[in-house]
Amino acid sequence: MVTHKPLHPGAIIHELLIDGAELTITELAERLRVNRTTLSRLINEHSGISPEMALRLSKLLPNTDMVFWMNLQRDYDIYLTKQHTDEIIVEPIKAA
């Protein structure tokens, strides 16, 4: 069970590729063959990783696979959703 807030996948991409590889968002978008705005929204944590983006990242970084990227997004989404558990009211089905 995750007890700490996982990093948004965009933060990891920023650290690895913008800071680490010293690429600009434009250069990285060109390498991934995606729209610069799409990548910028991901890196700035305004959107999540789609399966297609996960595949593109796994091709760019062969030491990763798309499941790795999708799991990062899943863990982040689950953490955020659990922060609102008390706000979601559902009546459970009674056992038959």
Wavefront OBJ file of the C-alpha trace (Angstrom):
o trace
v 0.000 0.000 0.000
v 1.370 3.372 -1.023
v 1.633 5.714 1.964
v 3.471 8.569 0.300
v 2.508 10.598 -2.730
v 4.134 9.021 -5.784
v 5.831 11.292 -8.278
v 3.764 12.286 -11.270
v 5.207 10.558 -14.362
v 5.754 13.993 -15.905
v 8.109 14.879 -13.054
v 10.123 11.741 -13.783
v 10.275 12.551 -17.492
v 11.385 16.073 -16.631
v 14.135 14.800 -14.344
v 15.380 12.121 -16.749
v 15.126 13.850 -20.075
v 14.865 17.598 -19.601
v 17.308 17.901 -16.692
v 19.310 14.693 -17.119
v 19.659 14.518 -20.908
v 19.486 18.305 -21.217
v 16.799 18.210 -23.884
v 14.331 21.014 -24.384
v 10.632 20.232 -24.463
v 10.672 20.971 -28.191
v 13.590 18.591 -28.803
v 11.992 15.863 -26.737
v 8.631 16.325 -28.465
v 10.381 15.972 -31.827
v 12.145 12.781 -30.713
v 8.870 11.333 -29.426
v 7.036 12.641 -32.499
v 4.318 14.278 -30.445
v 2.924 17.774 -30.270
v 4.982 20.084 -28.046
v 1.849 21.165 -26.164
v 0.934 17.544 -25.411
v 4.380 16.908 -23.950
v 4.418 20.189 -22.049
v 1.063 19.353 -20.413
v 2.464 15.972 -19.313
v 5.734 17.381 -17.973
v 3.898 20.142 -16.111
v 1.578 17.547 -14.545
v -1.581 18.800 -16.246
v -2.203 15.468 -17.963
v -1.216 11.851 -17.501
v 0.568 9.278 -19.599
v -1.561 7.582 -22.233
v -0.776 4.055 -23.409
v 0.521 5.539 -26.663
v 2.849 7.918 -24.821
v 4.010 5.011 -22.647
v 4.907 3.106 -25.806
v 6.740 6.113 -27.257
v 8.726 6.577 -24.029
v 9.637 2.886 -23.934
v 10.952 3.150 -27.492
v 12.921 6.283 -26.626
v 14.308 4.682 -23.456
v 14.824 0.993 -24.311
v 15.684 0.118 -20.692
v 12.040 0.819 -19.821
v 8.857 -0.701 -21.131
v 5.389 0.705 -21.517
v 4.146 -1.228 -18.472
v 6.655 0.678 -16.324
v 5.263 4.023 -17.506
v 1.640 2.898 -17.169
v 2.321 1.620 -13.638
v 3.739 5.004 -12.650
v 0.544 6.643 -13.889
v -1.649 4.023 -12.195
v 0.078 4.472 -8.833
v -0.232 8.252 -9.080
v -3.920 8.069 -10.016
v -4.728 5.593 -7.232
v -3.014 7.779 -4.660
v -4.946 10.878 -5.748
v -8.262 9.018 -5.798
v -7.716 7.599 -2.314
v -7.401 11.150 -1.020
v -11.119 11.532 -1.771
v -12.368 8.196 -0.400
v -14.697 9.816 2.130
v -16.328 11.945 -0.581
v -17.432 8.925 -2.628
v -20.556 7.376 -1.143
v -21.734 4.049 -2.549
v -24.173 1.637 -0.987
v -22.665 -1.840 -1.083
v -24.616 -4.797 -2.470
v -25.921 -7.011 0.310
v -24.719 -10.606 0.246
v -27.244 -13.037 -1.242
l 1 2 3 4 5 6 7 8 9 10 11 12 13 14 15 16 17 18 19 20 21 22 23 24 25 26 27 28 29 30 31 32 33 34 35 36 37 38 39 40 41 42 43 44 45 46 47 48 49 50 51 52 53 54 55 56 57 58 59 60 61 62 63 64 65 66 67 68 69 70 71 72 73 74 75 76 77 78 79 80 81 82 83 84 85 86 87 88 89 90 91 92 93 94 95 96
